[in-house]
Every structure is written in C-alpha cells, then in structure tokens.
Amino acid sequence: MNVTFFDSFEEMQSALAAAREAAAVHVQDFQRAVKAGDFYVHFNPEYELVVYGEILDPVATADADEVAYLTEVYAQPHMADFRFARAYSPLCDDGELGDIHLTTIGKVISKAQFEQFKALNWPQLHQRDAIREILRQD
C-alpha cells in the first residue's frame, strides 16, 4: 500500500484529478457499458482477494431525502468512471456498499454465476479451479 502526504487540500485534489484522468484511458468498452443490475468479479492479486459485486442504481436505493444529492453527485464529471455497488467477499459476506472504479472490474458475470459464487461463500484465488469452472459457463 502506498501512502501519499500532501501539503494542502488543493494539492491533494489536483493529484486525485490527475489519477482519475490517467485511469480513464484504461477503461475498456465492456467496463464502460456496466450499468445497474449487472454483476461483476474483481480480482485483486495484491491482497489475494476476489470480490464479487452487483452494480446498483444509487438513486433507487436511496432514502427520499438523499435522492437529489445522489443525483447531483453521480452526474459530476469526476464520477463518470465510477459505479455504485454492493461488493461481497469472505471479508464482507453480507455485502458492503460503495463505489467501484470501472477499471477494477475484471469480468461482467451473469446473475446465475453470481449466485453460484455466493453458494460457494465467495471463492478466492486458492480456489481457482472452481472460479474458472463457473466463469466458463457464460
């Protein structure tokens, strides 16, 4: 893990903007097409973690008093390559809400595949054969 220190809030914001721009060029067409209702798998070899998720509509899942705010947030240009999702792994088997950057989506999967992964308690990299078998089913 890298930790970066900044001398000012503005310097941090500038670095974040540069990082978003650099990441944007790596978004593939299949990733950019991801929308609410889609399911995905994210492989993170750095942490030896496989994360499974469902893309959600942030407005549809919001309380009435949050709709205007969330509509505004997700309309911002800097959010173009992010999607709201519920992500699952053995570390959070009941799911965690948050944003995922499109470049981290390794593969879009079907709901049936997602349910198979869930039934196996979110298999990890040491269970490669099980993961591969399910991914072959698309």
Secondary structure, DSSP 8 states (H G I E B T S, - for coil): ------SSHHHHHHHHHHHHHHHHTT--HHHHT--TT-EEEEEEGGGTEEEEEEE--TTTTS-GGGHHHHHHHHHSGGGTTEEEEEEEETTEEEEEEEEEEGGG--EEE-HHHHHHHHHTTS--GGGHHHHHHHHTT-
